[in-house]
């Protein structure tokens, strides 16, 4: 019975991780190290206000989210826990790639910091946005970004809810088109996300993808040392070239949590640790039990769950993820 780590995507700006930071000296050491790599202060990685520019703020947010994910991984490793399988959504997929040994940890953080230099949108560009669609079971999902509607793109599939009453989709696109769609579909089934101003996982991020491509081409990618389940295709990545391709396509291609947890289950995962706020606790259906980890008390819950379920924990890899 295998232990899997599932890293969420989503780049929020809300403070988090402070309780873990206060409780674990290893996390404080890690954040000092990340600050040196990225130019952000430990305070910005935790709870201080982030920069105002769209791309600079997005960059800082990705560093903040990734720092917490890596810290949780290291805290659990300090308790003797290590994943047998890794997967992630969006930013979380890149974090998983690093922790699987395909990308050097410092290189990942330096890449995320580099994205602050991405071009800002032009004055005449349409305002971008995102929304979540809660499509009732049995209702056609095509109108929710799957029917070629101009300005609306199917950005992600989170799968069915735990109670089976709905399927949760993520939409990206032009804000005006999303607002118009919300007025047409059944009331309450499309919820705009007013604090998300970048249409991730859609063709609107093509300029960002082009900006980042030369940097990714110059990075070193190794074959993963652990099974790494893709969020862009229903497959497990086994080569450095495959991980590089995921990094390249991540900005523009739609993601699927269903593909990730299905692939993890096929790899023998029987307990999943969910790290990252974009995968809500208790709402979604998984094929195995999951424990969300972002507070000190969750660490004890994980240790208890691993023991009770008889999960096999891999021995430490002498080549360490760092």
N, C-alpha and C positions, 0 to 999 in steps of 0.2 A: 504494500500500500504506500503510494508515493505522496510526498508533500509538494505542492505547487505554489509558486508565488505569482500573483496576478497584479500588475501595476496599472493603476488608472491613468487616464490622460487628463484632459481638461486643465487649463491654465487659469486658476483663480488668483485673486490678489488678496484674499482674506488671510489674516495671520493664522498659523497653525504650527504645531510641533513644539510649542514652548514648554509644555509639561515634560516631554521626553528630553528636551535640551537641558532642562534643570535637573533631571533625574540621572542622566547618563554622561559621565565625563568623556566617554569615547565620542559621543555626538558633538560635544563642544570642541573637541580636537578636530573632528572631521570638518565642522563648519569653519574653523579657522583656516584649515587647509583649502577649502573651497573658496573662501574669501580671497586667498592669495592667487588662486587660479583665475578668478572671474572679475576681481575689482569690486565686488559687492561686499558690504560689511556683514558680519554675523547678524546684526540687527535687521538689515534688509532681508536677510534670508529667513528671518523669523516673523517680525511684526511691525517693522517700520514701513513708512509710505514708500511705494515704488515710484520710479520715474513716470513722467506724464506722457511723453511721446508714445504713440501707439506701438511701434515696433520695439522701442527700448523697454517699454513696460512689459510687453509680451516676453521679451528675452529674459528680463529679470524674474518674471513669473515662472518661466520654465526652469530657471536655475533653482528657484525656491522649491518648486514641486519635486524636482529631481533630488535635491539635497535631502529632503525629508524621506523620500523613498529609499535612497542609499543608506541613510542613517538607520532606518528601521531594519533593513537587511543586516547591517553590521551589528545592531543591538541583538537581534535574534541569533546571529552567528556567535556572539559572545556567550549566549546560553546554550550553544551546541547545536543550534538548528540551522540547517542548510536546505535549500530547495533541490528537488530532483528534476523539476521541470519549471521553466519560466515562460511567462507570456505577459503581454501588456497591450494597452490601447494607446495609439497616438504617441505622445511623449513617453508614456509608460512602456511602449514597445522599444524605444531607444534605450531607456533605462535598463530594461530586461536584457537587451543586447549587450550592454556593457557588463552587467553582472553575470552574464553567461560566458564572459571572457572574449567576446568578439571585438570589443572596443575598449581601449584603455580608459580608465576612469577619468583621469585628468583631461584626456583628449575630448571626452564627451562634454565636460563642463566648459572647456575652452570653446568648443563649437557652439554651445548654447549661448555663451557670452558674446560670441562673434555675431550672432544674429541681430544684436542691437543696431548693427550698421545697415540692416536691410532698408531699402528705400521706403519712405512713407508714401501713402496714396496721394495722387494728384488732386488738386482742388475740384476738378470736374468729375472725379470718379464717384460712382454711386455709393451711398452709405451701405456698409455691410452689416450682417446680423446673423443670428442663429436662433433656433427654436427647437423645442422638444415636442414630438407628436406622440400622443397616447391614443393609439388606434384601437378601438374596441375589438375584441375577438370576433372574427367572422366578417369584419368590415374590410373592404378592398383597401389595400395600402397604396395603390397607384396614385391617387390624388395627392398624397403626402410626399411630393418630390420624386415620384417614380414614373410620372407620365410625360416627361419632357417639358414641363411647365417652365417658361422663360424666367430666369432669375432665381429659381429654386432648385436646390441640389440635395439629393439624398446623401448625407455625410456620414451616417452611422446607423448601425442596427444593434440595439441593446437586448433584443429578444423579448420573450414573453415575461410578463410580471409573475411574481410568485403565486398569485391566486389565479392566474390564467385568464383574467378578464380583459387584458389589453396587451399590445406589443408597443414597445417604446422605440421610436426612431429619432435620430438627430438630423435636423435640416440646417443647411447653410445657404447663404445667397444674399441677394440684395434685400435690404431691410424693407423697402416698399413692397416688394413681391411677397415676402413672408407675411407682412401685415395684411395684404390683400387675400392671401390664402387663408389666414386665420379667420377672416370674415366670411369665408365660403364653406368651410368644413364644419361639421357639427360643433356647437359651442363647447369650449373647454377642452377640445381634443388637441389643439395646437397652442402651445404656451411659448411666446417669445421670451428670449433671454436678454433683457435690456443691457446687461453688463458685458455681453459678448459682442465685440465690434469688429471681429475678424472672422471672415467666412472660411474657417479651416476645413480641410478635406473636401475642397471643391475647386473647380477650375479658376476661381477668383484668386487662388493662392499661387497661380502659375508664376507670376513675377518673383515671389519669394523663393519658390523652388529653383528658378533660374539663378537667382542671386546666390543661393547656398551651394549649387551644384559644383562649382570649382573647388570649394573648400572640402566638400565630401570626397571629391575625386582624389584630393591630396592626402586624406586621412588613411591610416592603416586599419584594415579590417581583417581579423583572423577568423578561423572556423570556430563556431561556438563550442565550448567544452560541455555544455548541458543542452538538452532538447529545448529549442527556442521556438515557441508557437507564434506564427504570424497573425497579425490582426488585419492584414490586407488581402490575404488569400487563405484558403483552408489547406494549410501545409505547415510542416515543421522545417525551420531553416537549419541547414547543416553546414553551410559554407560561408566564408567571409564575403564572397560576392553576393550571396543572397541577402545578407544583412545590410550591405552597402545599398543594394536595390531598395530595401525597405526604408532606409534613411532617405533616399532620394525621393521616393514616391509618397512618403508620409504626409507631406504638406497638402497634396492635391487629391489623393485617392481616399475613397470611403473606407471606414473601419467597421469591424464586426466583432462584438463581444461574443456572439454565438460561435463564430469560427474559433475564437481563442479558447473558450471553455470546452467546446467539443473536442478540439485538438488536445487539450490538457487531459481530458477524461480518457481519450484514446491512448495517451501516454501513461496511463495508470494512476493519475492523480485521484486521491480519495479524500484529501483535505486541501482546501485552497485558502491561502492567506491573501486578503485583498488589501492593497496598499494604495491609497490615493482617493480623493474625495469624489471623483467623477463617477465612481461606481457606488450608488447609494446602498446603504445597509438595509436589508430586509425587504427590498422592493422587487428585486429581480429573481428569476428562477435559475438555479445552477444545477448541474448534474452530480454535484458532490457538496458536502457541507463546506461553508466558508466562514472565516473569522476576519473581521475588519481590524486593522492594526494601525492606530495613530495616537494612542495614549498609553501611559505606563501600565494601567490596569489591563490593557489588552494583551500585553506581553505574557502576563500570568495566565490569561485565558487561553492563549495559544499553547503554552506549555502543558496545560491541563488537557486540552483537546488532543494534542499529539500523543500524550500518554494513554488517554482513554480509548482512542481509535487504533492504537498500535501501529502508528505511522512509522515507516522506515525512514531514517535520517541518514543521508550520505555522509561518509567520512570527509574530513576537511581535505580540500585539494591543495597540495603543496605549492601549486602555481598561483593560488589566491587570486581573487577577482581584481585586486588593485593593479 
